[in-house]
Amino acid sequence: MTDSANTEGLEDQGLAEYYEKRKVLYQAMTNKADNSDAVLNWYDEEADLYEAQFDKAGFEYPSAFVETTITLVKDKQAKILDVAAGSGKIGMKLRKLGYTNLDGLDGSAAMLELAKEKEIYNTYICCTVGSEKLRDIPDASYDFIFCAGGVVRGHLSLETIPTMLRAVKPNGYLYFNHSSWSAQFPEYSFEKLDRIIEILKEKGLCSSVDKEGGYLRPGEPTSLYILRRGDGDFEDQHDIP
C-alpha cells in the first residue's frame, strides 16, 4: 500500500487531507489483523471525507467488480449482497445499470448512512463479519455476493471466506479480492487462502475457482477470486477454517 506517500505539492487539498488521514487507517491496519475498533472508528469519523475523495484517489478495483458482476449475473433481478459496502460506490454503479435487488452490509454505521441517503440498497445490514454465519442471513440466500476491498488486514480475515460463501445459493458466486500487501502477513498469506479454498472444494462447498490479477491502484497489485458455490451443506461441516 502507498498511503504513506508524500502529499506535499498535491494541489487538491481535499485529496491531500484524505491521503494524510489514510495514514492513520494504514497504521491501524498494520497493528491489528481483523475487525479492529480503530479501523471501524476511522471509517465512522472520516466517512464524509472518504465519500468526497475516494473517486479521485485512483482506485481501479471498483470497475473490475462492476465488469465481472455484469459478466456473471445476467439476471438483473438476481439477489446480490455487497459485503464491506461502505458508502455504496459499487452498489450505485450496479443500480444505475439496472440491478435493483441489492443489499449492503458494512461494519461502519456512518458509511452505511451515506449509502442510505443515495437509496442504493433494499436492506442495510450494519455488522462485522467473522467466522460465524452472517447475522440474520440464512444460508443460501443470495445469487451473488461480492466483497470489494474488504478482505484485507484490519478488516475481514481469511476466515470470513467460508462465512460469505455459505450465504450464496448453490451454483451462485462469491467474488472478492485479496491484496499482495495483506498477503505479506502470515494470517493473510496466499498459501493460507489457497488451503481454505481447497478445503471448501474437498467438502463440496465450492465447485470451481477462478483467479486473475488486478490492481487496487497503480502499483498496488491484488488478486481477484471467483468462487462458485457447490451443493454441499455448511450445517454438516464442523471443521471448516
DRENDO-1510 file (C-alpha; in Angstrom, 1 decimal, always signed):
<recs>
REC; n; res; u; v; w
REC; 1; MET; +0.0; +0.0; +0.0 .
REC; 2; THR; +1.2; +3.5; -0.7 .
REC; 3; ASP; -0.7; +5.6; +1.8 .
REC; 4; SER; +2.5; +6.8; +3.3 .
REC; 5; ALA; +3.4; +8.6; +0.1 .
REC; 6; ASN; +4.5; +12.2; +0.3 .
REC; 7; THR; +1.5; +14.5; -0.2 .
REC; 8; GLU; +3.5; +17.7; -0.4 .
REC; 9; GLY; +2.7; +19.7; -3.5 .
REC; 10; LEU; -0.6; +18.0; -4.1 .
REC; 11; GLU; -2.9; +20.8; -5.5 .
REC; 12; ASP; -6.2; +19.2; -4.5 .
REC; 13; GLN; -6.2; +20.0; -0.7 .
REC; 14; GLY; -9.2; +17.7; -0.1 .
REC; 15; LEU; -7.3; +14.8; -1.6 .
REC; 16; ALA; -4.2; +15.7; +0.3 .
REC; 17; GLU; -6.2; +15.6; +3.5 .
REC; 18; TYR; -7.6; +12.2; +2.5 .
REC; 19; TYR; -4.2; +10.7; +2.0 .
REC; 20; GLU; -2.9; +12.2; +5.3 .
REC; 21; LYS; -5.9; +10.7; +7.1 .
REC; 22; ARG; -5.5; +7.3; +5.4 .
REC; 23; LYS; -2.0; +7.1; +7.1 .
REC; 24; VAL; -3.9; +6.7; +10.4 .
REC; 25; LEU; -6.0; +3.9; +8.8 .
REC; 26; TYR; -3.0; +2.3; +7.4 .
REC; 27; GLN; -1.3; +2.3; +10.8 .
REC; 28; ALA; -4.4; +0.7; +12.4 .
REC; 29; MET; -4.5; -2.0; +9.7 .
REC; 30; THR; -0.8; -2.8; +10.2 .
REC; 31; ASN; -1.3; -3.1; +14.0 .
REC; 32; LYS; -4.3; -5.3; +14.1 .
REC; 33; ALA; -5.2; -8.3; +12.0 .
REC; 34; ASP; -9.0; -8.1; +11.7 .
REC; 35; ASN; -12.1; -6.2; +12.9 .
REC; 36; SER; -10.0; -3.5; +14.6 .
REC; 37; ASP; -12.0; -1.0; +16.6 .
REC; 38; ALA; -9.5; +1.6; +15.4 .
REC; 39; VAL; -10.3; +0.7; +11.8 .
REC; 40; LEU; -14.1; +0.9; +12.3 .
REC; 41; ASN; -13.7; +4.2; +14.2 .
REC; 42; TRP; -11.7; +5.6; +11.3 .
REC; 43; TYR; -14.5; +4.9; +8.8 .
REC; 44; ASP; -17.1; +6.3; +11.2 .
REC; 45; GLU; -15.1; +9.5; +11.8 .
REC; 46; GLU; -13.9; +10.0; +8.2 .
REC; 47; ALA; -17.0; +8.8; +6.3 .
REC; 48; ASP; -17.7; +12.2; +4.7 .
REC; 49; LEU; -14.0; +12.7; +3.7 .
REC; 50; TYR; -13.9; +9.2; +2.2 .
REC; 51; GLU; -17.1; +9.8; +0.3 .
REC; 52; ALA; -15.8; +13.1; -1.2 .
REC; 53; GLN; -12.3; +11.9; -2.2 .
REC; 54; PHE; -12.4; +8.2; -2.9 .
REC; 55; ASP; -13.2; +8.6; -6.6 .
REC; 56; LYS; -10.2; +10.9; -7.0 .
REC; 57; ALA; -7.7; +8.5; -5.3 .
REC; 58; GLY; -7.1; +6.3; -8.3 .
REC; 59; PHE; -8.7; +3.1; -7.1 .
REC; 60; GLU; -9.1; +0.7; -10.0 .
REC; 61; TYR; -10.9; -2.3; -8.4 .
REC; 62; PRO; -14.4; -0.9; -8.4 .
REC; 63; SER; -14.5; -1.0; -12.2 .
REC; 64; ALA; -13.3; -4.6; -12.2 .
REC; 65; PHE; -16.0; -5.6; -9.8 .
REC; 66; VAL; -18.7; -4.0; -11.9 .
REC; 67; GLU; -17.5; -5.6; -15.1 .
REC; 68; THR; -17.3; -9.1; -13.5 .
REC; 69; THR; -20.8; -8.7; -12.0 .
REC; 70; ILE; -22.2; -7.9; -15.4 .
REC; 71; THR; -20.5; -11.0; -16.8 .
REC; 72; LEU; -21.6; -13.4; -14.1 .
REC; 73; VAL; -25.0; -12.1; -13.3 .
REC; 74; LYS; -27.2; -11.7; -16.3 .
REC; 75; ASP; -30.5; -11.6; -14.4 .
REC; 76; LYS; -30.8; -8.0; -13.1 .
REC; 77; GLN; -33.3; -9.2; -10.5 .
REC; 78; ALA; -30.8; -11.6; -9.0 .
REC; 79; LYS; -30.4; -11.2; -5.3 .
REC; 80; ILE; -27.0; -9.6; -4.6 .
REC; 81; LEU; -25.2; -8.8; -1.3 .
REC; 82; ASP; -22.4; -6.2; -1.2 .
REC; 83; VAL; -20.2; -7.0; +1.8 .
REC; 84; ALA; -18.0; -4.2; +3.1 .
REC; 85; ALA; -20.4; -2.0; +1.0 .
REC; 86; GLY; -19.1; +1.3; +2.6 .
REC; 87; SER; -21.0; +4.3; +1.1 .
REC; 88; GLY; -22.2; +2.2; -1.8 .
REC; 89; LYS; -19.7; +3.2; -4.5 .
REC; 90; ILE; -20.0; -0.1; -6.4 .
REC; 91; GLY; -23.7; -0.6; -5.5 .
REC; 92; MET; -24.6; +2.7; -7.1 .
REC; 93; LYS; -22.8; +1.8; -10.3 .
REC; 94; LEU; -24.8; -1.5; -10.4 .
REC; 95; ARG; -28.1; +0.1; -9.6 .
REC; 96; LYS; -27.6; +2.5; -12.5 .
REC; 97; LEU; -27.0; -0.5; -14.7 .
REC; 98; GLY; -30.4; -1.9; -13.7 .
REC; 99; TYR; -29.5; -4.2; -10.8 .
REC; 100; THR; -32.2; -3.4; -8.2 .
REC; 101; ASN; -32.2; -6.4; -5.8 .
REC; 102; LEU; -29.2; -5.2; -3.9 .
REC; 103; ASP; -28.5; -5.5; -0.1 .
REC; 104; GLY; -25.5; -3.8; +1.6 .
REC; 105; LEU; -23.5; -4.9; +4.6 .
REC; 106; ASP; -20.8; -2.9; +6.4 .
REC; 107; GLY; -19.4; -2.6; +9.9 .
REC; 108; SER; -19.5; +1.2; +9.9 .
REC; 109; ALA; -22.8; +2.8; +10.6 .
REC; 110; ALA; -21.6; +6.2; +9.2 .
REC; 111; MET; -20.6; +4.7; +5.9 .
REC; 112; LEU; -23.9; +2.8; +5.5 .
REC; 113; GLU; -25.8; +6.0; +6.4 .
REC; 114; LEU; -24.2; +7.7; +3.3 .
REC; 115; ALA; -25.4; +4.7; +1.2 .
REC; 116; LYS; -28.9; +5.1; +2.7 .
REC; 117; GLU; -29.0; +8.7; +1.6 .
REC; 118; LYS; -28.5; +7.6; -2.0 .
REC; 119; GLU; -31.1; +4.8; -1.7 .
REC; 120; ILE; -28.8; +2.2; -3.2 .
REC; 121; TYR; -29.8; -1.0; -1.3 .
REC; 122; ASN; -33.0; -2.6; -0.3 .
REC; 123; THR; -31.6; -3.7; +3.1 .
REC; 124; TYR; -28.8; -2.1; +5.1 .
REC; 125; ILE; -27.0; -4.5; +7.5 .
REC; 126; CYS; -24.7; -3.0; +10.0 .
REC; 127; CYS; -22.4; -5.7; +11.4 .
REC; 128; THR; -18.9; -7.0; +11.2 .
REC; 129; VAL; -18.1; -10.4; +9.6 .
REC; 130; GLY; -16.3; -13.2; +11.4 .
REC; 131; SER; -16.1; -17.0; +11.2 .
REC; 132; GLU; -19.7; -17.5; +12.3 .
REC; 133; LYS; -22.6; -17.3; +9.9 .
REC; 134; LEU; -23.8; -13.9; +8.9 .
REC; 135; ARG; -26.2; -12.3; +11.3 .
REC; 136; ASP; -29.8; -12.6; +10.3 .
REC; 137; ILE; -28.9; -14.0; +6.9 .
REC; 138; PRO; -29.9; -17.7; +6.3 .
REC; 139; ASP; -27.6; -20.0; +4.3 .
REC; 140; ALA; -28.0; -20.0; +0.5 .
REC; 141; SER; -29.8; -16.6; +0.5 .
REC; 142; TYR; -28.0; -14.8; -2.4 .
REC; 143; ASP; -27.3; -15.5; -6.0 .
REC; 144; PHE; -24.2; -13.4; -5.9 .
REC; 145; ILE; -22.1; -11.9; -3.1 .
REC; 146; PHE; -19.1; -9.6; -3.7 .
REC; 147; CYS; -16.6; -8.1; -1.3 .
REC; 148; ALA; -14.5; -5.4; -2.9 .
REC; 149; GLY; -11.5; -4.3; -0.9 .
REC; 150; GLY; -12.8; -5.9; +2.4 .
REC; 151; VAL; -10.7; -9.0; +2.7 .
REC; 152; VAL; -7.7; -7.1; +3.9 .
REC; 153; ARG; -5.7; -6.9; +7.2 .
REC; 154; GLY; -7.6; -4.8; +9.8 .
REC; 155; HIS; -10.9; -5.5; +8.1 .
REC; 156; LEU; -12.1; -9.0; +7.2 .
REC; 157; SER; -10.0; -12.1; +7.9 .
REC; 158; LEU; -9.5; -15.0; +5.5 .
REC; 159; GLU; -11.8; -17.0; +7.8 .
REC; 160; THR; -14.7; -14.9; +6.5 .
REC; 161; ILE; -14.5; -16.5; +3.1 .
REC; 162; PRO; -16.5; -19.6; +4.2 .
REC; 163; THR; -18.8; -17.3; +6.1 .
REC; 164; MET; -19.7; -15.4; +3.0 .
REC; 165; LEU; -19.8; -18.5; +0.8 .
REC; 166; ARG; -22.4; -20.2; +3.0 .
REC; 167; ALA; -24.8; -17.3; +2.3 .
REC; 168; VAL; -24.6; -18.0; -1.5 .
REC; 169; LYS; -27.1; -20.2; -3.3 .
REC; 170; PRO; -25.7; -23.4; -4.9 .
REC; 171; ASN; -24.2; -22.5; -8.3 .
REC; 172; GLY; -24.1; -18.9; -7.3 .
REC; 173; TYR; -20.9; -16.9; -6.9 .
REC; 174; LEU; -18.7; -15.2; -4.3 .
REC; 175; TYR; -16.4; -12.6; -5.7 .
REC; 176; PHE; -13.6; -10.9; -3.7 .
REC; 177; ASN; -10.1; -9.6; -3.9 .
REC; 178; HIS; -7.0; -10.2; -1.8 .
REC; 179; SER; -4.1; -7.7; -1.9 .
REC; 180; SER; -0.4; -8.5; -2.1 .
REC; 181; TRP; +0.1; -6.1; +0.8 .
REC; 182; SER; -2.1; -8.2; +3.1 .
REC; 183; ALA; -0.5; -11.4; +1.9 .
REC; 184; GLN; +2.8; -10.4; +3.5 .
REC; 185; PHE; +1.3; -11.2; +6.9 .
REC; 186; PRO; +1.1; -14.9; +7.8 .
REC; 187; GLU; -2.6; -14.8; +8.7 .
REC; 188; TYR; -3.3; -13.4; +5.3 .
REC; 189; SER; -0.9; -15.4; +3.2 .
REC; 190; PHE; -1.8; -16.7; -0.2 .
REC; 191; GLU; -0.9; -20.2; +1.0 .
REC; 192; LYS; -3.4; -19.9; +3.8 .
REC; 193; LEU; -6.1; -18.7; +1.4 .
REC; 194; ASP; -5.4; -21.5; -1.1 .
REC; 195; ARG; -5.7; -24.0; +1.7 .
REC; 196; ILE; -9.1; -22.6; +2.8 .
REC; 197; ILE; -10.4; -22.8; -0.7 .
REC; 198; GLU; -9.0; -26.3; -1.2 .
REC; 199; ILE; -10.9; -27.5; +2.0 .
REC; 200; LEU; -14.1; -25.8; +0.7 .
REC; 201; LYS; -13.7; -27.7; -2.6 .
REC; 202; GLU; -12.9; -31.0; -0.9 .
REC; 203; LYS; -16.2; -30.7; +1.1 .
REC; 204; GLY; -18.3; -29.9; -2.0 .
REC; 205; LEU; -18.9; -26.3; -0.8 .
REC; 206; CYS; -17.0; -24.7; -3.7 .
REC; 207; SER; -17.3; -26.3; -7.1 .
REC; 208; SER; -14.9; -24.1; -9.0 .
REC; 209; VAL; -12.4; -21.2; -8.6 .
REC; 210; ASP; -11.2; -18.6; -11.0 .
REC; 211; LYS; -8.4; -16.2; -10.2 .
REC; 212; GLU; -6.9; -13.3; -12.0 .
REC; 213; GLY; -4.6; -10.4; -11.3 .
REC; 214; GLY; -5.5; -6.8; -11.0 .
REC; 215; TYR; -4.6; -3.6; -9.1 .
REC; 216; LEU; -6.2; -1.6; -6.2 .
REC; 217; ARG; -4.4; +1.4; -7.5 .
REC; 218; PRO; -1.4; +1.7; -9.8 .
REC; 219; GLY; +1.5; -0.1; -8.2 .
REC; 220; GLU; -0.7; -1.9; -5.7 .
REC; 221; PRO; -1.4; -5.4; -7.0 .
REC; 222; THR; -4.4; -7.5; -5.9 .
REC; 223; SER; -5.7; -10.9; -6.8 .
REC; 224; LEU; -9.4; -11.3; -7.8 .
REC; 225; TYR; -11.2; -14.6; -6.9 .
REC; 226; ILE; -14.5; -16.0; -8.1 .
REC; 227; LEU; -15.7; -19.0; -6.1 .
REC; 228; ARG; -18.7; -20.9; -7.4 .
REC; 229; ARG; -20.9; -22.4; -4.6 .
REC; 230; GLY; -21.1; -26.1; -4.6 .
REC; 231; ASP; -24.1; -28.1; -3.3 .
REC; 232; GLY; -22.6; -29.2; +0.0 .
REC; 233; ASP; -24.4; -28.3; +3.2 .
REC; 234; PHE; -22.5; -26.0; +5.6 .
REC; 235; GLU; -24.6; -27.3; +8.5 .
REC; 236; ASP; -22.8; -30.7; +8.1 .
REC; 237; GLN; -19.4; -29.1; +8.3 .
REC; 238; HIS; -17.7; -28.6; +11.7 .
REC; 239; ASP; -14.0; -28.3; +10.8 .
REC; 240; ILE; -14.0; -25.5; +8.2 .
REC; 241; PRO; -11.3; -22.9; +8.9 .
</recs>
